[in-house]
């Protein structure tokens, strides 16, 4: 497999991440009181975000939203689809509480709220794309 060419430096991508996170109301600065789970969510989401920017599969648009292009690992009809990721609606968090404590269903509900895509849409993606969306959702699950 050919190595992908970086389109943005890691340093610039990290600054873009910090700016985007601030725009989304996320607390991503170093915090010694952050729980281990929240630290894991932050680390994973940040890593996926920065990798997507450096590889050119994601950009920040003029509205300040992340736009992700689904990779070749997803099936026809999904790959090359550009998906704009907005701040999630509080309804996405509340609606899940009624259905139980299924973490995957909660994440899918939030991803759907952020993108306008049906929850089932994400289940048809290739694993790298699914992981990207779940990583971004995890950033919004931090306390």
KAGIRA-V314916 format. One record per pair of residues at least 24 apart in sequence whose ideal C-beta (glycine too) atoms are under 6 Angstrom apart, sorted by the first residue. I is the first residue (numbers start at 1). J is the second residue. Records with the same first field share a line. If there is no record, write none. Layout:
I->J  J
//
This chain:
4->55
6->54
7->56
8->53  54
10->54
13->50  53  54
14->50
16->53  60
17->46  49  50
20->60
23->64
24->87
26->139
38->142  143
41->138  141  142
44->135
45->135  136  138  139
48->132  135
70->129
71->128  129
73->126  128
74->125  126  129
78->125
83->115
85->114  115
86->114
88->113  114  140
89->113
107->134  137
110->137
111->137
//
